[in-house]
Every structure is written in C-alpha cells, then in structure tokens.
Amino acid sequence: MRYREEESDEYEVEDDQEDDGYVPCPHCGELMLEAADYCPACDRWISSEDAAKKPRPWWMVVILIILLATFLLTVLPF
C-alpha cells in the first residue's frame, strides 16, 4: 500500500492491487481480476455477451398473447 499526502495533511491509502491487474466490479465494487468473466464476490457476469439471458418482461408476454388471440379470432370462423 502506498500513502499519499493531500493538502489537508491527511493521508489517503492507495491500493496497489489495481496496478496488478485488479479492477473494481461494476456491480458491487469489490476488487476482482481484470480478465475475469464474472465477479466472485457478487456472482454477476461482467460482460453482456457472457451473461445469462434475461426472461422477457411480463408486459411483453401479455401483449403477445393479446395479439395472438386477436389474430386467431379474426381468422378462425365461429
């Protein structure tokens, strides 16, 4: 660890781990390896390419069902 003196005579601790290939997680802020695909602290994927796909929002599913029902009611004779 290095100490840096500021103008107010207080010392701020700088972490050398950031220089050694460690970066903060964009989700939780914990230090992790720069080359890691996911954060070991919060178990979240870093890149969107590697992340698990999220389910569609509920409102999108409801709209699709309504559109499908409307289409079937107009095409199928009763």
Summary of the structure (lengths in Angstrom):
residues: 78
radius of gyration: 25.2
end to end distance: 78.3
largest distance: 85.0
contacts: 134
relative contact order: 0.09
helix: 29%
strand: 21%
